[in-house]
Amino acid sequence: MVAADLHGSAYYCREMLRAFEREKAGRLVLLRDLLYHGPRNDLPREYAPKEVITQLNLMRDRLLCVRGNCDSEVDQMVLHFPILADYAALLLGKRVVYLTHGHVFCRDNLPPLQRGDILLHGHTHIPAWEPFGEDNWDLNPGSLSLPKQGSPNSYLTLEEGRVVWKDLSGQAFHQLELNI
């Protein structure tokens, strides 16, 4: 399961963890901005970063995270799992899934992608589901707590070559079958 932009919301953290259990996912990939709401955002519902810390530390062995623009070294002092990587790469069959928050690497500043690779990021709070280049995909799960442009609070699932974009109730909006 892949999610982004929690921004300190204890409410949406609980909802995300319920979805994670419902999905029976093996790992939770967080494209970050976990604790701080940021200077341009309103406070999210039930803004309580300390509660988010407690909830996520309990599942530290199931998390894979990359750093967001609202994350800092002081966050790492209270979180018991690594959070400061600017990017990560996952091998999905023949494809590389490039995980990043999106404030550095994005469609306007691509990482070193090859044909068929996937750019998976958050940051904009707007879901993305767009092909580009030579069989590449730009995917964004949207935001858990502060969605923009009328999009729902949402996440992605990634399993066996299938990517599905869902709202927090589990309703699927898009599905992509990847040739892996």
C-alpha positions as CSV (number, residue, x, y, z in Angstrom):
1,M,0.0,0.0,0.0
2,V,1.3,3.5,-0.9
3,A,0.2,6.7,0.8
4,A,1.3,10.3,1.1
5,D,0.8,13.6,2.8
6,L,-0.5,12.7,6.2
7,H,0.5,16.0,7.7
8,G,0.1,15.1,11.4
9,S,-3.6,14.1,11.2
10,A,-4.2,11.4,13.9
11,Y,-7.7,10.8,12.4
12,Y,-6.4,10.1,8.9
13,C,-3.5,8.0,10.3
14,R,-6.0,5.8,12.0
15,E,-8.1,5.6,8.8
16,M,-4.9,4.8,6.8
17,L,-4.0,2.0,9.2
18,R,-7.5,0.6,9.0
19,A,-7.2,0.5,5.2
20,F,-3.8,-1.1,5.5
21,E,-5.2,-3.9,7.6
22,R,-8.2,-4.3,5.3
23,E,-5.9,-4.5,2.2
24,K,-3.8,-7.1,4.0
25,A,-0.8,-5.3,2.6
26,G,2.7,-6.5,3.5
27,R,4.3,-3.1,3.6
28,L,3.2,0.5,3.9
29,V,5.1,2.9,1.6
30,L,4.8,6.5,2.9
31,L,5.8,9.2,0.5
32,R,6.0,11.4,3.5
33,D,5.1,14.7,5.0
34,L,4.1,12.8,8.1
35,L,4.0,15.1,11.1
36,Y,4.0,18.8,10.1
37,H,1.1,20.4,8.3
38,G,3.3,23.0,6.5
39,P,2.9,26.8,6.3
40,R,0.6,26.8,3.3
41,N,-1.9,24.2,4.6
42,D,-4.7,24.5,7.1
43,L,-4.6,22.2,10.1
44,P,-5.8,18.8,9.1
45,R,-8.6,17.0,11.0
46,E,-7.4,16.0,14.5
47,Y,-3.9,17.5,14.1
48,A,-2.0,15.5,16.7
49,P,1.6,14.7,15.5
50,K,2.4,12.9,18.8
51,E,-0.4,10.5,18.3
52,V,0.8,9.9,14.7
53,I,4.3,9.2,16.1
54,T,2.9,6.6,18.5
55,Q,0.7,4.9,15.9
56,L,3.5,4.6,13.3
57,N,6.2,3.6,15.7
58,L,4.1,0.5,16.6
59,M,4.4,-0.7,13.0
60,R,7.9,0.5,12.2
61,D,8.9,-2.9,10.7
62,R,6.3,-2.6,8.0
63,L,7.1,0.9,6.8
64,L,9.2,2.2,3.9
65,C,9.5,5.9,3.8
66,V,11.1,8.7,1.7
67,R,11.6,12.3,2.9
68,G,9.1,15.0,2.2
69,N,9.5,18.8,2.1
70,C,7.8,19.1,5.5
71,D,10.0,16.5,7.2
72,S,13.2,17.2,9.1
73,E,16.0,15.7,11.2
74,V,14.1,16.4,14.4
75,D,11.3,14.1,13.1
76,Q,13.8,11.3,12.8
77,M,14.6,11.8,16.6
78,V,11.0,10.6,17.5
79,L,10.3,8.1,14.7
80,H,11.8,4.6,15.1
81,F,12.1,3.9,11.4
82,P,14.2,5.6,8.7
83,I,12.6,8.6,7.2
84,L,15.4,10.8,5.7
85,A,16.0,9.1,2.3
86,D,15.2,11.5,-0.6
87,Y,14.2,8.6,-2.8
88,A,14.0,4.8,-3.0
89,A,13.7,2.4,-5.8
90,L,11.7,-0.8,-5.9
91,L,12.1,-3.5,-8.5
92,L,8.8,-4.7,-9.9
93,G,9.5,-7.3,-12.5
94,K,11.3,-5.5,-15.3
95,R,10.2,-2.1,-14.1
96,V,11.8,0.2,-11.5
97,V,9.4,2.1,-9.3
98,Y,11.1,5.3,-8.3
99,L,9.7,6.4,-4.9
100,T,10.0,10.1,-4.0
101,H,8.0,12.8,-2.3
102,G,7.8,15.0,-5.4
103,H,9.2,18.3,-4.2
104,V,12.6,17.6,-5.9
105,F,12.0,14.8,-8.4
106,C,8.8,15.2,-10.4
107,R,7.7,15.4,-14.1
108,D,9.5,18.7,-14.4
109,N,12.7,17.3,-12.9
110,L,12.8,13.6,-13.7
111,P,15.1,11.1,-11.8
112,P,17.2,8.8,-14.0
113,L,14.3,6.8,-15.4
114,Q,14.5,4.2,-18.2
115,R,11.9,3.0,-20.5
116,G,9.1,1.4,-18.6
117,D,10.0,2.9,-15.2
118,I,7.4,4.4,-12.9
119,L,7.6,7.7,-11.0
120,L,5.6,7.4,-7.8
121,H,5.3,10.5,-5.7
122,G,3.1,12.6,-3.5
123,H,3.6,16.3,-2.6
124,T,0.9,17.9,-4.9
125,H,-2.0,16.4,-2.9
126,I,-3.6,15.7,-6.3
127,P,-3.8,12.1,-7.6
128,A,-1.9,11.5,-10.8
129,W,-2.3,8.6,-13.2
130,E,-0.6,9.6,-16.4
131,P,1.6,7.8,-19.0
132,F,4.6,9.7,-20.4
133,G,7.7,9.0,-22.3
134,E,8.3,5.5,-23.6
135,D,6.0,3.3,-21.5
136,N,6.6,5.3,-18.3
137,W,4.0,6.2,-15.7
138,D,3.6,9.2,-13.4
139,L,1.6,8.0,-10.3
140,N,0.5,10.0,-7.2
141,P,-1.8,8.5,-4.6
142,G,-3.1,11.9,-3.7
143,S,-3.2,13.1,0.0
144,L,-4.5,11.2,3.0
145,S,-5.4,14.3,5.0
146,L,-5.4,17.4,2.8
147,P,-6.6,16.4,-0.7
148,K,-6.8,19.2,-3.3
149,Q,-8.8,19.9,-6.4
150,G,-11.8,18.0,-5.1
151,S,-10.0,14.7,-5.0
152,P,-10.8,12.2,-2.2
153,N,-8.6,11.2,0.7
154,S,-6.8,8.4,-1.1
155,Y,-4.0,5.8,-1.4
156,L,-2.7,3.3,-3.9
157,T,-2.2,-0.5,-3.8
158,L,0.5,-2.1,-5.7
159,E,0.5,-5.9,-6.1
160,E,1.6,-8.4,-8.8
161,G,1.8,-5.8,-11.6
162,R,-1.5,-4.1,-10.7
163,V,-1.8,-0.6,-9.3
164,V,-5.2,0.5,-7.9
165,W,-6.1,4.0,-6.7
166,K,-8.6,3.9,-3.9
167,D,-10.3,6.3,-1.5
168,L,-10.1,5.5,2.3
169,S,-13.3,3.5,2.2
170,G,-11.6,1.1,-0.3
171,Q,-13.6,2.2,-3.3
172,A,-11.4,1.8,-6.4
173,F,-11.2,4.7,-9.0
174,H,-8.6,3.5,-11.4
175,Q,-6.7,0.3,-12.1
176,L,-3.5,-0.1,-14.1
177,E,-2.2,-3.5,-15.3
178,L,1.6,-3.3,-15.8
179,N,3.5,-5.5,-18.1
180,I,6.1,-6.7,-15.6
